[in-house]
């Protein structure tokens, strides 16, 4: 928990109910131990989409399609989402969730490793949501920025690692040290890159919002 739990509970108590399908997919994700975007992070994502009204959206990391469906509900009818997933067991579940949401035409799922798929895309995309393996963000970044349109928004989730990102490398569990160092490198790159304005927010597990000049 990055922020005070009582404060977070209060803020979330103000929320309106999510759609029945979003609630159902969330319950299924919890049942199957599939990580999905946290509630407070969803609110930020929805607000950004309503402000930007992007025509073309790219998601790196589909999982079971929860975030894609969530975004689809906040986008104009004419918008389109392209999402990438490599884990074979989750792909059919995501496709079924898109069908349940009536978004089969609105969402295109590309199968494969994002490191390879991103190189094949042409873009540009008005809005990119990064929610894949945290240790790979820094490797995806050059292609993601190539695909992001001028004035486009890049949102990255899970960047503070439940607060571990502020710890010394040696205070982090050994198996997480590579991810820890790569995420710190990623955050530094976002904050110091010419032509990119970034804010790091202690929302959920940490999110960044970057705008390309």
Buried (B, 14 or more C-beta within 10 A) or exposed (E): EBEEEEEBEEBEEEEEEBEEBBEEBBEBBEEEEBBBBBBBBBBBBBEBBEEBEBBBBBBBBBBBBBBBBBBBBBBEEEBBBBBBBBBEEBBEBBBEBBEBBEBEEBBEBBBEEBBEBBEEBEBBBBBBBBBBBBBBBBBBBEBBBEBBBEEBBBBBBBBBBEEBBEEEEEEBEEEBBEBBBBBBEBBEBBBEBEEBEBEBBBBBBBBBBBBBE
